[in-house]
């Protein structure tokens, strides 16, 4: 493991830093072996190990202890209730759970409870690392299913080597960098651009247990980070709170509905930031394309695409149509998932090509995302991509966030409804926002209603939960 190599070459360098303590690469390396030794009586090659641990060094410690033993690591959303965890464990075939709180998961599941933020067991001996093959499973992540129940995405060592392990090079991170991790540590964005990027590059990672503008402002001053992966909601909240950091920093932005507006927010908070945005999905391990935008003073003009396809990924547009030749995005390569777990849904791979369910187009080799196929609204036989409406509305100076869904209609099939979050100090009238769209898009794309909310329902990674919004208009 690269983590143990760094423990050998730079043992005294900070590996993880929290508000409570600092832990060197040597600290983590020896702790991983100790924890693996303690778990070895119940964990072996292929054992599915769930991690129900908050954003603390314990998560990293026991993740790598499981990897050391050849286990399959399954991060579990720490906000889940016990009954939800029990259901997930049963559905995904997890037999061992490491948790930072007592949980009753039944007699078939072995549970180990850790305490504090870095719980290193005392052991007399040291086990040897497992020897696993490149096609052995290593990570079992979760992604939303068509039924609303999360399904497991099984990734092999080959998947991680092709994508996770190359991410630090694609972003340009080295052992002198400092990563500030404000995302929940159990999601794939944090796993890749936080934990794994630290382990592969030898960088230092500062861990925040909870995001808030106050916590981030303090961490920026304390740690002076050079890398900061974020989601758009975080950036807008930092801007609203008046947070500012003038140091040189790379800021990653995931799932931006209106990249130009989010870029403006980012440069307002981080005036010397190099921005990068990307596109990816769990079924393709992580990243499929990356757009290195640059700094406010020196950047290219492409603020709408997700950039160039990363090395090792083949990408094509299926059945392109329309002026921009849009169609479903298909992906091929070693990053494509090994299979699904805990669902009857078929794996959407044909002849090696992963059907992403996303609509996009290529121009000069750069990928632009239009929308999700499943979010498509069909109004009287005419296709409406909600992302087009969302992009137009987020360009309005009074609008912070937007989500557009379809409402069933007996006559036309579906009608577009826009849910809007206002920027602080603005109070736009729904009619004025509809007029804004009417001046910029075809009449059939204009929302029949604009509903103003205080906040949109979100996943822990900042993605809008459109199923909740659809339920509100049915």
C-alpha positions in Angstrom: 0.0 0.0 0.0 1.2 3.5 -0.9 0.3 4.7 2.6 2.9 2.3 4.2 5.5 3.5 1.6 5.0 7.1 2.8 5.2 5.9 6.4 8.7 4.5 5.5 10.0 7.5 3.5 8.5 10.4 5.5 7.5 8.9 8.9 7.4 12.1 10.9 5.4 14.1 8.4 1.8 15.0 9.3 -0.6 12.6 7.7 -3.8 13.7 9.3 -4.6 16.7 11.4 -7.8 17.4 13.4 -8.8 20.0 15.9 -7.6 17.6 18.7 -4.3 16.2 17.4 -1.8 15.6 14.7 -1.0 12.1 13.4 2.1 11.3 11.4 2.4 8.8 8.6 4.3 6.5 10.9 1.5 6.8 13.5 -1.1 5.8 10.9 1.1 3.1 9.4 1.7 1.3 12.7 -1.9 1.8 13.7 -3.2 0.2 10.5 -1.1 -3.0 11.1 -2.2 -3.1 14.8 -5.9 -2.7 13.8 -5.6 -5.3 11.1 -4.0 -7.7 13.6 -7.0 -7.2 16.0 -9.5 -7.8 13.1 -7.7 -10.8 11.6 -9.8 -13.4 13.5 -12.9 -12.3 11.7 -11.7 -10.5 8.5 -10.0 -12.1 5.6 -9.8 -11.8 1.8 -13.2 -10.9 0.4 -14.9 -10.2 3.8 -17.3 -7.3 3.4 -16.5 -4.8 6.2 -18.8 -1.9 6.9 -17.5 1.4 8.3 -20.1 3.3 10.3 -17.7 6.0 11.5 -17.8 9.8 11.5 -15.3 12.0 9.7 -12.4 11.2 12.1 -9.0 9.5 11.7 -10.7 6.3 12.9 -12.4 6.0 9.5 -9.1 6.1 7.7 -7.4 3.8 10.2 -9.9 1.0 9.9 -10.4 1.5 6.1 -6.8 0.7 5.5 -6.7 -2.0 8.2 -9.5 -3.8 6.2 -7.6 -3.2 2.9 -4.4 -4.6 4.6 -6.4 -7.9 5.2 -7.8 -8.0 1.6 -11.3 -7.2 2.7 -14.0 -5.3 0.8 -14.6 -1.9 2.4 -18.1 -0.5 2.5 -18.5 3.0 3.9 -21.9 3.6 5.6 -23.6 6.9 5.8 -23.1 8.0 9.4 -26.4 9.9 9.5 -28.4 6.6 9.1 -30.5 5.3 11.9 -29.8 1.8 13.3 -32.7 0.1 11.4 -31.4 1.6 8.2 -27.9 0.3 8.9 -29.3 -3.1 9.7 -31.2 -3.2 6.4 -28.2 -2.1 4.4 -25.9 -4.6 6.1 -28.3 -7.4 5.2 -28.8 -6.3 1.6 -25.1 -5.9 0.8 -23.9 -9.0 2.6 -21.7 -7.2 5.1 -20.5 -9.5 7.9 -18.3 -7.2 9.9 -19.0 -3.6 11.0 -16.6 -1.2 12.7 -18.6 1.6 14.3 -18.0 4.6 16.6 -21.3 4.0 18.3 -23.0 0.9 19.7 -25.4 -0.7 17.1 -27.4 -3.9 17.3 -27.1 -5.5 13.8 -28.0 -9.0 14.7 -26.2 -12.2 15.6 -24.8 -12.7 12.0 -22.8 -9.5 12.0 -19.6 -9.0 14.1 -19.4 -5.5 15.4 -16.4 -3.7 16.8 -16.9 -0.3 18.5 -14.1 2.2 18.4 -13.8 5.2 20.8 -12.2 8.6 20.5 -10.9 9.8 17.2 -7.9 7.4 16.8 -8.5 4.1 18.5 -5.3 2.0 18.2 -5.7 -1.5 19.6 -2.9 -3.0 21.7 -1.6 -6.2 20.1 1.4 -8.5 20.9 2.0 -9.7 17.3 1.7 -8.3 13.8 -0.1 -10.0 10.9 1.2 -10.0 7.4 -0.7 -8.2 4.6 -2.9 -10.3 2.4 -2.0 -11.0 -1.2 -4.9 -10.2 -3.6 -5.2 -10.1 -7.3 -5.9 -7.1 -9.5 -9.5 -8.4 -10.2 -10.3 -9.1 -6.6 -13.0 -6.8 -5.1 -11.9 -4.0 -2.8 -14.6 -1.4 -2.4 -18.4 -1.6 -2.2 -20.0 1.8 -2.6 -23.6 2.8 -2.8 -25.5 4.7 -5.4 -29.2 5.5 -6.0 -31.3 2.9 -7.6 -34.4 3.3 -9.9 -36.6 2.0 -7.1 -35.2 4.6 -4.6 -33.3 2.0 -2.7 -29.5 2.3 -2.8 -27.6 -0.4 -4.6 -24.1 -1.5 -4.1 -21.4 -0.8 -6.7 -18.6 -3.4 -6.5 -15.2 -2.1 -7.5 -12.1 -4.2 -7.9 -8.5 -3.4 -7.3 -8.2 -2.8 -11.1 -10.9 -0.1 -11.0 -9.2 1.7 -8.1 -5.8 1.6 -9.8 -7.2 2.9 -13.0 -9.0 5.9 -11.5 -8.7 6.6 -7.8 -4.9 6.0 -7.8 -4.4 8.4 -10.8 -6.6 11.2 -9.4 -3.7 13.0 -7.6 -1.8 13.2 -10.8 -4.7 14.5 -12.8 -5.4 17.2 -10.3 -1.7 17.9 -9.7 -1.3 17.1 -6.0 2.1 16.2 -4.3 3.6 15.4 -0.9 4.0 19.1 -0.1 0.3 19.8 -0.4 -2.3 20.2 2.3 -5.8 18.9 1.7 -8.7 20.4 3.7 -11.5 17.8 3.8 -14.9 19.3 4.7 -17.0 16.7 3.0 -18.6 13.7 4.8 -15.8 11.2 4.7 -18.0 8.2 3.8 -18.9 9.4 0.2 -16.9 8.6 -2.9 -15.8 12.2 -3.5 -14.1 12.4 -0.1 -12.8 8.8 -0.3 -11.0 9.7 -3.6 -10.0 13.4 -3.3 -9.4 13.2 0.4 -8.2 9.9 1.9 -6.9 8.2 -1.3 -5.3 11.4 -2.6 -3.5 11.8 0.7 -2.3 8.2 0.7 -1.2 8.2 -2.9 0.5 11.6 -2.9 1.9 11.8 0.6 0.1 15.0 1.2 -1.3 16.1 4.6 -5.1 15.9 5.2 -6.9 18.2 7.6 -10.2 16.6 8.7 -13.2 18.6 9.7 -15.9 16.6 11.3 -18.7 19.0 10.3 -19.0 21.7 7.6 -20.0 25.2 8.6 -18.7 28.5 7.3 -17.3 29.2 10.8 -15.5 25.9 11.0 -14.1 26.2 7.5 -12.9 29.8 8.1 -11.0 28.7 11.2 -9.5 25.7 9.4 -8.4 27.8 6.5 -6.5 30.1 8.8 -5.1 27.3 10.9 -4.1 24.9 8.2 -3.4 27.1 5.1 -4.6 24.4 2.7 -3.5 24.1 -0.9 -6.3 21.7 -2.0 -10.0 21.9 -1.2 -12.6 19.6 -2.7 -16.2 21.1 -2.4 -19.7 21.0 -3.6 -21.5 24.2 -4.9 -23.7 24.6 -1.8 -20.6 24.9 0.4 -19.1 27.6 -1.8 -22.3 29.7 -1.8 -22.6 29.4 2.0 -19.0 30.5 2.4 -19.6 33.5 0.2 -22.8 34.4 2.0 -20.9 34.2 5.3 -18.2 36.6 4.1 -15.4 34.0 4.3 -12.3 34.9 2.3 -8.9 33.1 1.9 -6.2 34.8 -0.1 -3.7 32.0 -0.3 -2.9 29.9 -3.4 -5.2 26.9 -3.5 -6.8 24.4 -5.8 -10.6 24.3 -5.3 -12.5 21.3 -6.8 -16.2 21.8 -7.5 -18.5 18.8 -8.1 -22.0 18.8 -9.7 -22.2 22.5 -10.5 -25.6 23.4 -12.0 -24.4 26.7 -13.2 -20.6 26.6 -13.5 -20.1 30.2 -14.3 -22.0 31.4 -11.3 -20.3 28.9 -9.0 -16.9 29.9 -10.4 -17.8 33.6 -9.5 -18.7 32.5 -6.0 -15.5 30.5 -5.6 -13.2 33.3 -6.8 -15.0 35.7 -4.5 -14.1 33.5 -1.5 -10.8 32.3 -2.9 -9.4 35.1 -5.2 -6.2 33.2 -5.9 -7.8 29.8 -6.5 -7.1 27.5 -9.4 -10.5 25.9 -10.1 -11.2 22.5 -11.4 -14.6 20.8 -12.2 -15.3 17.3 -13.3 -17.8 14.7 -14.3 -17.9 11.2 -12.9 -20.1 8.5 -11.5 -19.7 5.6 -9.1 -20.2 3.0 -11.8 -17.1 4.4 -13.5 -15.2 4.4 -10.1 -15.0 8.2 -9.9 -13.7 10.7 -12.5 -14.4 10.5 -16.3 -13.5 14.1 -17.4 -11.8 17.0 -15.8 -11.9 20.7 -16.6 -8.9 22.7 -15.2 -10.4 26.2 -15.5 -7.5 28.1 -14.0 -7.4 31.2 -11.8 -9.5 34.4 -12.0 -6.6 36.2 -13.5 -5.6 33.4 -15.9 -8.3 31.1 -17.1 -9.7 29.8 -20.3 -13.3 30.7 -21.3 -14.8 27.3 -21.0 -16.9 27.5 -17.8 -19.6 25.2 -19.1 -18.0 21.9 -20.0 -16.6 19.2 -17.7 -13.4 19.3 -19.7 -11.3 16.6 -21.3 -11.8 12.9 -20.9 -9.2 11.6 -18.4 -6.5 9.0 -19.5 -7.7 5.4 -19.4 -11.3 6.3 -20.2 -13.0 5.8 -23.6 -16.1 7.9 -24.0 -18.6 8.2 -26.8 -22.0 9.7 -27.4 -24.7 7.1 -28.2 -27.2 8.0 -31.0 -26.2 11.7 -31.3 -28.9 14.0 -32.5 -29.7 17.7 -32.7 -27.5 20.6 -33.6 -25.0 19.8 -30.8 -25.1 16.0 -31.4 -26.2 15.2 -27.9 -26.9 11.7 -26.7 -26.3 9.3 -23.9 -22.8 9.2 -22.6 -21.1 5.8 -22.8 -17.9 4.9 -21.0 -15.4 2.1 -21.5 -12.2 1.1 -19.7 -10.7 -0.4 -16.6 -12.7 2.0 -14.4 -16.1 0.4 -15.3 -17.6 -1.4 -12.3 -17.3 -5.1 -11.6 -21.0 -5.5 -10.8 -24.0 -4.5 -8.6 -24.8 -6.0 -5.2 -28.1 -6.0 -3.3 -30.3 -5.3 -6.3 -32.1 -7.1 -9.2 -31.3 -4.2 -11.5 -29.1 -5.3 -14.4 -25.6 -3.9 -14.8 -25.9 -1.3 -17.6 -22.9 -2.5 -19.6 -23.1 -3.7 -23.2 -19.9 -5.0 -25.0 -17.8 -3.3 -22.3 -19.6 0.1 -22.7 -21.2 1.5 -19.5 -24.5 3.3 -20.2 -24.3 6.2 -17.8 -27.9 7.5 -18.0 -26.5 11.0 -18.6 -27.1 13.1 -21.7 -24.2 15.1 -23.1 -22.2 16.1 -26.1 -18.6 16.5 -27.2 -17.1 19.6 -28.8 -13.4 19.8 -29.5 -12.8 16.8 -27.2 -14.5 18.5 -24.3 -17.6 17.0 -22.6 -20.7 19.0 -21.7 -23.4 17.4 -19.5 -27.0 18.2 -20.4 -29.0 16.2 -17.9 -30.0 12.8 -16.6 -32.1 10.7 -18.9 -34.4 9.8 -16.0 -34.9 13.5 -15.3 -36.2 14.1 -18.8 -39.6 15.9 -18.9 -41.8 15.1 -21.9 -44.4 17.8 -22.5 -46.9 17.1 -25.2 -44.3 14.9 -27.0 -41.5 17.5 -26.7 -38.4 16.7 -24.7 -37.4 19.1 -21.9 -34.0 18.7 -20.2 -34.4 20.3 -16.7 -30.7 21.2 -16.7 -31.3 23.8 -19.5 -34.0 25.5 -17.4 -31.8 25.3 -14.2 -28.9 26.8 -16.0 -30.9 29.8 -17.2 -32.5 30.4 -13.8 -29.2 30.3 -11.9 -28.0 33.1 -14.2 -30.6 35.3 -12.6 -28.9 37.5 -10.0 -31.5 36.8 -7.4 -31.3 33.0 -7.7 -29.0 30.8 -5.6 -30.1 27.3 -6.5 -32.7 25.7 -8.8 -34.2 22.3 -9.3 -36.7 21.5 -12.1 -38.9 18.4 -12.1 -41.9 17.2 -14.0 -45.5 17.3 -12.7 -48.0 14.8 -14.1 -50.6 16.4 -16.4 -53.6 14.6 -17.9 -53.4 16.6 -21.1 -49.7 17.1 -21.9 -48.2 14.2 -19.9 -45.8 16.4 -17.8 -45.3 20.0 -17.0 -42.0 21.6 -15.8 -42.0 23.0 -12.2 -39.1 25.0 -10.8 -38.0 25.0 -7.2 -35.9 28.1 -6.4 -33.7 29.1 -3.5 -33.2 32.9 -3.3 -29.9 34.7 -2.8 -29.7 36.6 0.5 -31.2 40.1 0.2 -33.3 39.2 -2.9 -37.0 38.5 -3.1 -37.8 37.7 -6.8 -41.4 37.2 -7.8 -42.2 33.8 -9.4 -43.8 35.6 -12.4 -40.6 37.6 -13.0 -38.5 34.4 -12.9 -40.9 32.8 -15.4 -40.5 35.8 -17.6 -36.7 35.5 -17.4 -36.9 32.0 -18.7 -39.4 33.0 -21.4 -37.0 35.5 -22.8 -34.3 32.9 -23.2 -35.9 29.5 -24.0 -38.6 28.1 -26.2 -42.1 28.6 -24.8 -42.7 24.9 -24.1 -39.7 24.9 -21.7 -41.0 27.7 -19.5 -41.9 26.4 -16.0 -45.7 26.6 -15.4 -44.9 27.3 -11.8 -42.0 28.6 -9.7 -42.0 27.5 -6.1 -39.6 29.3 -3.6 -38.1 27.2 -0.9 -35.7 27.9 2.0 -33.6 24.9 1.0 -33.6 22.0 -1.4 -33.5 18.4 -0.1 -29.9 17.2 -0.5 -27.8 14.1 -0.1 -24.7 14.3 2.1 -22.6 15.0 -1.0 -24.8 18.0 -2.0 -26.8 16.4 -4.8 -30.4 17.5 -5.0 -32.9 14.7 -4.2 -35.4 15.3 -7.0 -37.6 12.4 -6.0 -38.5 14.4 -2.8 -39.4 17.4 -5.0 -41.5 15.2 -7.4 -43.5 14.0 -4.4 -44.3 17.6 -3.5 -46.0 18.3 -6.8 -47.9 15.0 -7.4 
